[in-house]
């Protein structure tokens, strides 16, 4: 390598692994650049951990589990209390790192951290969430109680689009329940998760209780099949989620996989027009459409179809630029590959006969000629047979379909295989109630465009968007990260007589 290139390579920091409480330099020969998607500046290099490093991470988690599971629940909660304080202290720094490596706007990056922080806050009260059940006198002198115990080493595999929130969906609740954890964040933006891991160490998470490794398929497959791993949480694409679910469950692990989506929002003609269209456009184009809960299909009912020009005008008004610029509404797509893919899907939409109402291709962003930008794009007349309807685009592309009635809108949504989120915009309580009751989607917003539940509930995407019964955070994840044990106990009264031998199963 030429001397000047070597100097540049050396100036770029290497992302570390966190193993047994130590930040470790990987010995791998396989590295990937972490790139600012607005500028193409190489921010860091991320290692693809070696088999020995993956083994070291799992075995340090297995060793740490022996003592961490015995740490009193109050002590575990106090670590989370400290962690939430540290995340709050560093929220601006976290958001800045996130914007640089992921591309979303600074305000949205802060939201990404904040929605994760809320899960940490909830973890601070795990004592009341993890309580068991007790029923006395189920038979003479017999009581039954159920407790929830941690399960061991848990693994988290996370996507690029929420590098703070989604790791925080996972490791705080796993750890506070008494488990130890190995996190494998997205190799596209691993720096924010590493900042969070450093805060966890600063907060007092003991060595081995949280480990972070980097890599791609090899790392994921190794973790999903490792004999010491008990549970795998995955958030990412449908294709990879299916693979992870099958692999982990075939190897005897619990698995929960939150996957791709195609989220529809119904707009009824009685909706509060400006509020609803603002919400539709914000949820369609915010984060450049790279949210699993983005609205990607607007279902316009009856006269609401007259509002297409307003939707286009609102889309056009959004400012597309680097996420650190003042007034930015949406930033770039994560990579050149994602950019090319979204452009090709728009092309397919045009070819297959959808009406391109607003074309975000070829957008020029002053000061950022190399960014992976696509502007807000709107198609109308979209049909279910079209590629832009069938595929999750994961870009700032809003597909509009027209129907005549609410019944038709509900049937249309229920025919789609995904079930992550949906919404309805209306001023009619009766219409909203009918929608909430009949729509077969796990998370429903009523005049709320992105109905991601707060952490006292759980994330409840359904059907094609999820594998496994239990979702992230809230009570469901406590169940996922713990094993129920039921105890049936009889204490003999010293004075009681034994009576005859019982040979039946019934409790007397
Ligand atoms: P992805 O599936 O490409 O990557 C997710 C994780 O899997 C990463 O850590 C990656 O390193 C790993 N991975 C990638 N290819 C793999 C392979 N062949 N084998 C094993 N592991 C592999 O997803 P992404 O592009 O990072 O994220 C976007 C996707 O995530 C979208 O489909 C989005 O809808 C989905 N998502 C879903 C939710 C949800 O809650 N349902 C939330 C966020 C994102």
Boltz pocket constraint, residues with backbone or C-beta under 6 A from the ligand:
constraints:
  - pocket:
      binder: B
      contacts: [[A, 157], [A, 158], [A, 159], [A, 160], [A, 161], [A, 162], [A, 184], [A, 185], [A, 186], [A, 187], [A, 215], [A, 216], [A, 217], [A, 218], [A, 220], [A, 221], [A, 235], [A, 236], [A, 237], [A, 238], [A, 240], [A, 241], [A, 243], [A, 258], [A, 259], [A, 260], [A, 261], [A, 291], [A, 292], [A, 392], [A, 394], [A, 420], [A, 461], [A, 465]]
      max_distance: 6.0
